[in-house]
Amino acid sequence: MNDLILKDMLKARGLRATASRILLLNLFNTDHIALMHSEIRSHLRNKVDRVSVYRIVAVLVAHNILIGFVDNGGNELFILNRYKEVAEEIVPLVKCENCQRVPQLPSLPFEYEMILKQNKLSKQPIFHGLCTSCQV
């Protein structure tokens, strides 16, 4: 995604397209990459201060631009939300055990979403396996 698309994405959700937000979002332009806070801070070390990184990530998650989830190792990771418009929708994810990509799956059937919501289960069901690229 180029900067213009990222700016439009931010503005569509009522956010200002600041240079820091654009820099942070550009880290997620790689195909389905998931990053921890520490990795985001490391990439932006000389450009955005630590507190601003945490604040920007929190704002982007709250506005459904980034999706935060916890993997099996207890690490909080973030990916760019490429498909879901509504924050209340459940976002099923697949984490490739080989390349660590985290693509989003299509929406769950309505009945599944209702059961997950009724039982107050995670909004991010995470499946682990191998992506199609790594199965070769």
PyMOL commands that place a pseudoatom at each C-alpha (Angstrom):
pseudoatom trace, name=CA, resn=MET, resi=1, chain=A, elem=C, hetatm=0, pos=[0.000, 0.000, 0.000]
pseudoatom trace, name=CA, resn=ASN, resi=2, chain=A, elem=C, hetatm=0, pos=[1.261, 3.433, -0.746]
pseudoatom trace, name=CA, resn=ASP, resi=3, chain=A, elem=C, hetatm=0, pos=[1.044, 6.432, 1.571]
pseudoatom trace, name=CA, resn=LEU, resi=4, chain=A, elem=C, hetatm=0, pos=[-2.032, 7.814, -0.195]
pseudoatom trace, name=CA, resn=ILE, resi=5, chain=A, elem=C, hetatm=0, pos=[-4.009, 4.614, 0.459]
pseudoatom trace, name=CA, resn=LEU, resi=6, chain=A, elem=C, hetatm=0, pos=[-2.883, 4.628, 4.093]
pseudoatom trace, name=CA, resn=LYS, resi=7, chain=A, elem=C, hetatm=0, pos=[-3.901, 8.276, 4.470]
pseudoatom trace, name=CA, resn=ASP, resi=8, chain=A, elem=C, hetatm=0, pos=[-7.322, 7.517, 3.007]
pseudoatom trace, name=CA, resn=MET, resi=9, chain=A, elem=C, hetatm=0, pos=[-7.693, 4.536, 5.360]
pseudoatom trace, name=CA, resn=LEU, resi=10, chain=A, elem=C, hetatm=0, pos=[-6.978, 6.747, 8.371]
pseudoatom trace, name=CA, resn=LYS, resi=11, chain=A, elem=C, hetatm=0, pos=[-9.252, 9.567, 7.212]
pseudoatom trace, name=CA, resn=ALA, resi=12, chain=A, elem=C, hetatm=0, pos=[-12.101, 7.124, 6.467]
pseudoatom trace, name=CA, resn=ARG, resi=13, chain=A, elem=C, hetatm=0, pos=[-12.034, 6.159, 10.146]
pseudoatom trace, name=CA, resn=GLY, resi=14, chain=A, elem=C, hetatm=0, pos=[-11.926, 9.754, 11.334]
pseudoatom trace, name=CA, resn=LEU, resi=15, chain=A, elem=C, hetatm=0, pos=[-8.216, 9.841, 12.159]
pseudoatom trace, name=CA, resn=ARG, resi=16, chain=A, elem=C, hetatm=0, pos=[-5.589, 12.360, 11.136]
pseudoatom trace, name=CA, resn=ALA, resi=17, chain=A, elem=C, hetatm=0, pos=[-2.972, 10.973, 8.777]
pseudoatom trace, name=CA, resn=THR, resi=18, chain=A, elem=C, hetatm=0, pos=[0.107, 11.975, 10.777]
pseudoatom trace, name=CA, resn=ALA, resi=19, chain=A, elem=C, hetatm=0, pos=[3.631, 11.147, 9.639]
pseudoatom trace, name=CA, resn=SER, resi=20, chain=A, elem=C, hetatm=0, pos=[4.099, 8.835, 12.659]
pseudoatom trace, name=CA, resn=ARG, resi=21, chain=A, elem=C, hetatm=0, pos=[0.942, 6.858, 11.892]
pseudoatom trace, name=CA, resn=ILE, resi=22, chain=A, elem=C, hetatm=0, pos=[1.943, 6.483, 8.243]
pseudoatom trace, name=CA, resn=LEU, resi=23, chain=A, elem=C, hetatm=0, pos=[5.462, 5.323, 9.218]
pseudoatom trace, name=CA, resn=LEU, resi=24, chain=A, elem=C, hetatm=0, pos=[4.021, 2.747, 11.598]
pseudoatom trace, name=CA, resn=LEU, resi=25, chain=A, elem=C, hetatm=0, pos=[1.453, 1.456, 9.101]
pseudoatom trace, name=CA, resn=ASN, resi=26, chain=A, elem=C, hetatm=0, pos=[4.136, 1.134, 6.429]
pseudoatom trace, name=CA, resn=LEU, resi=27, chain=A, elem=C, hetatm=0, pos=[5.773, -1.559, 8.594]
pseudoatom trace, name=CA, resn=PHE, resi=28, chain=A, elem=C, hetatm=0, pos=[2.743, -3.747, 7.913]
pseudoatom trace, name=CA, resn=ASN, resi=29, chain=A, elem=C, hetatm=0, pos=[2.897, -3.451, 4.112]
pseudoatom trace, name=CA, resn=THR, resi=30, chain=A, elem=C, hetatm=0, pos=[4.720, -6.775, 3.976]
pseudoatom trace, name=CA, resn=ASP, resi=31, chain=A, elem=C, hetatm=0, pos=[2.406, -9.646, 3.182]
pseudoatom trace, name=CA, resn=HIS, resi=32, chain=A, elem=C, hetatm=0, pos=[0.533, -10.569, 6.397]
pseudoatom trace, name=CA, resn=ILE, resi=33, chain=A, elem=C, hetatm=0, pos=[3.391, -9.763, 8.739]
pseudoatom trace, name=CA, resn=ALA, resi=34, chain=A, elem=C, hetatm=0, pos=[2.650, -9.715, 12.474]
pseudoatom trace, name=CA, resn=LEU, resi=35, chain=A, elem=C, hetatm=0, pos=[4.774, -7.559, 14.786]
pseudoatom trace, name=CA, resn=MET, resi=36, chain=A, elem=C, hetatm=0, pos=[5.167, -7.219, 18.550]
pseudoatom trace, name=CA, resn=HIS, resi=37, chain=A, elem=C, hetatm=0, pos=[5.422, -3.818, 20.263]
pseudoatom trace, name=CA, resn=SER, resi=38, chain=A, elem=C, hetatm=0, pos=[9.168, -4.315, 20.662]
pseudoatom trace, name=CA, resn=GLU, resi=39, chain=A, elem=C, hetatm=0, pos=[9.614, -5.011, 16.934]
pseudoatom trace, name=CA, resn=ILE, resi=40, chain=A, elem=C, hetatm=0, pos=[7.593, -1.937, 16.000]
pseudoatom trace, name=CA, resn=ARG, resi=41, chain=A, elem=C, hetatm=0, pos=[9.666, 0.193, 18.391]
pseudoatom trace, name=CA, resn=SER, resi=42, chain=A, elem=C, hetatm=0, pos=[12.888, -1.281, 16.982]
pseudoatom trace, name=CA, resn=HIS, resi=43, chain=A, elem=C, hetatm=0, pos=[11.940, -0.371, 13.393]
pseudoatom trace, name=CA, resn=LEU, resi=44, chain=A, elem=C, hetatm=0, pos=[10.897, 3.160, 14.372]
pseudoatom trace, name=CA, resn=ARG, resi=45, chain=A, elem=C, hetatm=0, pos=[13.561, 3.774, 17.020]
pseudoatom trace, name=CA, resn=ASN, resi=46, chain=A, elem=C, hetatm=0, pos=[14.966, 7.019, 15.619]
pseudoatom trace, name=CA, resn=LYS, resi=47, chain=A, elem=C, hetatm=0, pos=[11.716, 8.274, 14.114]
pseudoatom trace, name=CA, resn=VAL, resi=48, chain=A, elem=C, hetatm=0, pos=[8.969, 7.808, 16.716]
pseudoatom trace, name=CA, resn=ASP, resi=49, chain=A, elem=C, hetatm=0, pos=[9.422, 7.732, 20.501]
pseudoatom trace, name=CA, resn=ARG, resi=50, chain=A, elem=C, hetatm=0, pos=[8.433, 4.676, 22.564]
pseudoatom trace, name=CA, resn=VAL, resi=51, chain=A, elem=C, hetatm=0, pos=[5.352, 6.225, 24.208]
pseudoatom trace, name=CA, resn=SER, resi=52, chain=A, elem=C, hetatm=0, pos=[4.015, 7.426, 20.859]
pseudoatom trace, name=CA, resn=VAL, resi=53, chain=A, elem=C, hetatm=0, pos=[4.400, 3.927, 19.395]
pseudoatom trace, name=CA, resn=TYR, resi=54, chain=A, elem=C, hetatm=0, pos=[2.227, 2.451, 22.174]
pseudoatom trace, name=CA, resn=ARG, resi=55, chain=A, elem=C, hetatm=0, pos=[-0.316, 5.253, 21.816]
pseudoatom trace, name=CA, resn=ILE, resi=56, chain=A, elem=C, hetatm=0, pos=[-0.521, 4.968, 18.021]
pseudoatom trace, name=CA, resn=VAL, resi=57, chain=A, elem=C, hetatm=0, pos=[-0.904, 1.180, 18.164]
pseudoatom trace, name=CA, resn=ALA, resi=58, chain=A, elem=C, hetatm=0, pos=[-3.709, 1.522, 20.745]
pseudoatom trace, name=CA, resn=VAL, resi=59, chain=A, elem=C, hetatm=0, pos=[-5.528, 4.086, 18.578]
pseudoatom trace, name=CA, resn=LEU, resi=60, chain=A, elem=C, hetatm=0, pos=[-5.163, 1.958, 15.428]
pseudoatom trace, name=CA, resn=VAL, resi=61, chain=A, elem=C, hetatm=0, pos=[-6.487, -1.124, 17.236]
pseudoatom trace, name=CA, resn=ALA, resi=62, chain=A, elem=C, hetatm=0, pos=[-9.402, 0.873, 18.669]
pseudoatom trace, name=CA, resn=HIS, resi=63, chain=A, elem=C, hetatm=0, pos=[-10.287, 2.064, 15.148]
pseudoatom trace, name=CA, resn=ASN, resi=64, chain=A, elem=C, hetatm=0, pos=[-10.005, -1.453, 13.694]
pseudoatom trace, name=CA, resn=ILE, resi=65, chain=A, elem=C, hetatm=0, pos=[-7.031, -0.642, 11.467]
pseudoatom trace, name=CA, resn=LEU, resi=66, chain=A, elem=C, hetatm=0, pos=[-4.710, -3.011, 13.318]
pseudoatom trace, name=CA, resn=ILE, resi=67, chain=A, elem=C, hetatm=0, pos=[-5.787, -6.290, 14.890]
pseudoatom trace, name=CA, resn=GLY, resi=68, chain=A, elem=C, hetatm=0, pos=[-4.107, -7.303, 18.135]
pseudoatom trace, name=CA, resn=PHE, resi=69, chain=A, elem=C, hetatm=0, pos=[-3.931, -10.917, 19.249]
pseudoatom trace, name=CA, resn=VAL, resi=70, chain=A, elem=C, hetatm=0, pos=[-1.957, -13.145, 21.600]
pseudoatom trace, name=CA, resn=ASP, resi=71, chain=A, elem=C, hetatm=0, pos=[-0.166, -16.148, 20.113]
pseudoatom trace, name=CA, resn=ASN, resi=72, chain=A, elem=C, hetatm=0, pos=[0.484, -19.510, 21.817]
pseudoatom trace, name=CA, resn=GLY, resi=73, chain=A, elem=C, hetatm=0, pos=[3.699, -18.166, 23.316]
pseudoatom trace, name=CA, resn=GLY, resi=74, chain=A, elem=C, hetatm=0, pos=[1.851, -15.346, 25.100]
pseudoatom trace, name=CA, resn=ASN, resi=75, chain=A, elem=C, hetatm=0, pos=[3.230, -12.669, 22.765]
pseudoatom trace, name=CA, resn=GLU, resi=76, chain=A, elem=C, hetatm=0, pos=[0.925, -9.813, 21.833]
pseudoatom trace, name=CA, resn=LEU, resi=77, chain=A, elem=C, hetatm=0, pos=[1.146, -9.325, 18.066]
pseudoatom trace, name=CA, resn=PHE, resi=78, chain=A, elem=C, hetatm=0, pos=[-0.445, -6.890, 15.640]
pseudoatom trace, name=CA, resn=ILE, resi=79, chain=A, elem=C, hetatm=0, pos=[-1.392, -7.223, 11.979]
pseudoatom trace, name=CA, resn=LEU, resi=80, chain=A, elem=C, hetatm=0, pos=[-2.941, -4.865, 9.486]
pseudoatom trace, name=CA, resn=ASN, resi=81, chain=A, elem=C, hetatm=0, pos=[-6.688, -5.405, 9.190]
pseudoatom trace, name=CA, resn=ARG, resi=82, chain=A, elem=C, hetatm=0, pos=[-7.129, -6.011, 5.494]
pseudoatom trace, name=CA, resn=TYR, resi=83, chain=A, elem=C, hetatm=0, pos=[-10.747, -7.158, 5.380]
pseudoatom trace, name=CA, resn=LYS, resi=84, chain=A, elem=C, hetatm=0, pos=[-12.974, -6.440, 8.369]
pseudoatom trace, name=CA, resn=GLU, resi=85, chain=A, elem=C, hetatm=0, pos=[-14.882, -3.169, 8.458]
pseudoatom trace, name=CA, resn=VAL, resi=86, chain=A, elem=C, hetatm=0, pos=[-16.640, -3.618, 11.792]
pseudoatom trace, name=CA, resn=ALA, resi=87, chain=A, elem=C, hetatm=0, pos=[-14.687, -3.957, 15.029]
pseudoatom trace, name=CA, resn=GLU, resi=88, chain=A, elem=C, hetatm=0, pos=[-17.270, -6.323, 16.544]
pseudoatom trace, name=CA, resn=GLU, resi=89, chain=A, elem=C, hetatm=0, pos=[-16.779, -8.915, 13.816]
pseudoatom trace, name=CA, resn=ILE, resi=90, chain=A, elem=C, hetatm=0, pos=[-14.771, -11.958, 14.778]
pseudoatom trace, name=CA, resn=VAL, resi=91, chain=A, elem=C, hetatm=0, pos=[-11.509, -12.178, 12.870]
pseudoatom trace, name=CA, resn=PRO, resi=92, chain=A, elem=C, hetatm=0, pos=[-10.216, -15.740, 12.391]
pseudoatom trace, name=CA, resn=LEU, resi=93, chain=A, elem=C, hetatm=0, pos=[-6.457, -15.854, 11.797]
pseudoatom trace, name=CA, resn=VAL, resi=94, chain=A, elem=C, hetatm=0, pos=[-3.901, -18.472, 10.735]
pseudoatom trace, name=CA, resn=LYS, resi=95, chain=A, elem=C, hetatm=0, pos=[-0.324, -18.226, 11.975]
pseudoatom trace, name=CA, resn=CYS, resi=96, chain=A, elem=C, hetatm=0, pos=[2.164, -20.082, 9.798]
pseudoatom trace, name=CA, resn=GLU, resi=97, chain=A, elem=C, hetatm=0, pos=[4.581, -21.996, 12.019]
pseudoatom trace, name=CA, resn=ASN, resi=98, chain=A, elem=C, hetatm=0, pos=[7.314, -21.723, 9.379]
pseudoatom trace, name=CA, resn=CYS, resi=99, chain=A, elem=C, hetatm=0, pos=[7.324, -18.143, 8.010]
pseudoatom trace, name=CA, resn=GLN, resi=100, chain=A, elem=C, hetatm=0, pos=[5.271, -16.543, 10.840]
pseudoatom trace, name=CA, resn=ARG, resi=101, chain=A, elem=C, hetatm=0, pos=[2.826, -14.828, 8.446]
pseudoatom trace, name=CA, resn=VAL, resi=102, chain=A, elem=C, hetatm=0, pos=[-0.661, -14.304, 9.852]
pseudoatom trace, name=CA, resn=PRO, resi=103, chain=A, elem=C, hetatm=0, pos=[-3.287, -14.133, 7.095]
pseudoatom trace, name=CA, resn=GLN, resi=104, chain=A, elem=C, hetatm=0, pos=[-6.924, -13.455, 7.880]
pseudoatom trace, name=CA, resn=LEU, resi=105, chain=A, elem=C, hetatm=0, pos=[-9.536, -16.040, 6.989]
pseudoatom trace, name=CA, resn=PRO, resi=106, chain=A, elem=C, hetatm=0, pos=[-12.922, -15.240, 5.467]
pseudoatom trace, name=CA, resn=SER, resi=107, chain=A, elem=C, hetatm=0, pos=[-15.717, -14.393, 7.889]
pseudoatom trace, name=CA, resn=LEU, resi=108, chain=A, elem=C, hetatm=0, pos=[-17.051, -17.154, 10.076]
pseudoatom trace, name=CA, resn=PRO, resi=109, chain=A, elem=C, hetatm=0, pos=[-20.607, -18.337, 9.502]
pseudoatom trace, name=CA, resn=PHE, resi=110, chain=A, elem=C, hetatm=0, pos=[-23.118, -16.255, 11.467]
pseudoatom trace, name=CA, resn=GLU, resi=111, chain=A, elem=C, hetatm=0, pos=[-23.988, -19.147, 13.787]
pseudoatom trace, name=CA, resn=TYR, resi=112, chain=A, elem=C, hetatm=0, pos=[-20.326, -19.594, 14.776]
pseudoatom trace, name=CA, resn=GLU, resi=113, chain=A, elem=C, hetatm=0, pos=[-19.909, -15.892, 15.492]
pseudoatom trace, name=CA, resn=MET, resi=114, chain=A, elem=C, hetatm=0, pos=[-23.018, -15.888, 17.688]
pseudoatom trace, name=CA, resn=ILE, resi=115, chain=A, elem=C, hetatm=0, pos=[-21.741, -18.843, 19.745]
pseudoatom trace, name=CA, resn=LEU, resi=116, chain=A, elem=C, hetatm=0, pos=[-18.345, -17.213, 20.211]
pseudoatom trace, name=CA, resn=LYS, resi=117, chain=A, elem=C, hetatm=0, pos=[-19.947, -13.901, 21.249]
pseudoatom trace, name=CA, resn=GLN, resi=118, chain=A, elem=C, hetatm=0, pos=[-22.424, -15.572, 23.624]
pseudoatom trace, name=CA, resn=ASN, resi=119, chain=A, elem=C, hetatm=0, pos=[-19.600, -17.428, 25.343]
pseudoatom trace, name=CA, resn=LYS, resi=120, chain=A, elem=C, hetatm=0, pos=[-17.403, -14.302, 25.426]
pseudoatom trace, name=CA, resn=LEU, resi=121, chain=A, elem=C, hetatm=0, pos=[-14.598, -16.106, 23.637]
pseudoatom trace, name=CA, resn=SER, resi=122, chain=A, elem=C, hetatm=0, pos=[-11.704, -14.361, 21.938]
pseudoatom trace, name=CA, resn=LYS, resi=123, chain=A, elem=C, hetatm=0, pos=[-12.496, -12.184, 18.932]
pseudoatom trace, name=CA, resn=GLN, resi=124, chain=A, elem=C, hetatm=0, pos=[-9.393, -13.576, 17.261]
pseudoatom trace, name=CA, resn=PRO, resi=125, chain=A, elem=C, hetatm=0, pos=[-9.485, -17.349, 16.933]
pseudoatom trace, name=CA, resn=ILE, resi=126, chain=A, elem=C, hetatm=0, pos=[-5.962, -18.306, 15.907]
pseudoatom trace, name=CA, resn=PHE, resi=127, chain=A, elem=C, hetatm=0, pos=[-5.233, -21.467, 13.977]
pseudoatom trace, name=CA, resn=HIS, resi=128, chain=A, elem=C, hetatm=0, pos=[-1.663, -22.702, 13.604]
pseudoatom trace, name=CA, resn=GLY, resi=129, chain=A, elem=C, hetatm=0, pos=[-0.243, -24.608, 10.665]
pseudoatom trace, name=CA, resn=LEU, resi=130, chain=A, elem=C, hetatm=0, pos=[1.557, -24.019, 7.382]
pseudoatom trace, name=CA, resn=CYS, resi=131, chain=A, elem=C, hetatm=0, pos=[0.539, -21.420, 4.822]
pseudoatom trace, name=CA, resn=THR, resi=132, chain=A, elem=C, hetatm=0, pos=[0.220, -22.404, 1.156]
pseudoatom trace, name=CA, resn=SER, resi=133, chain=A, elem=C, hetatm=0, pos=[3.667, -20.920, 0.360]
pseudoatom trace, name=CA, resn=CYS, resi=134, chain=A, elem=C, hetatm=0, pos=[5.377, -23.067, 2.992]
pseudoatom trace, name=CA, resn=GLN, resi=135, chain=A, elem=C, hetatm=0, pos=[3.643, -26.302, 2.045]
pseudoatom trace, name=CA, resn=VAL, resi=136, chain=A, elem=C, hetatm=0, pos=[5.811, -26.727, -1.034]
for i in range(1, 136): cmd.bond("trace and resi %d" % i, "trace and resi %d" % (i + 1))
show_as sticks, trace
zoom trace
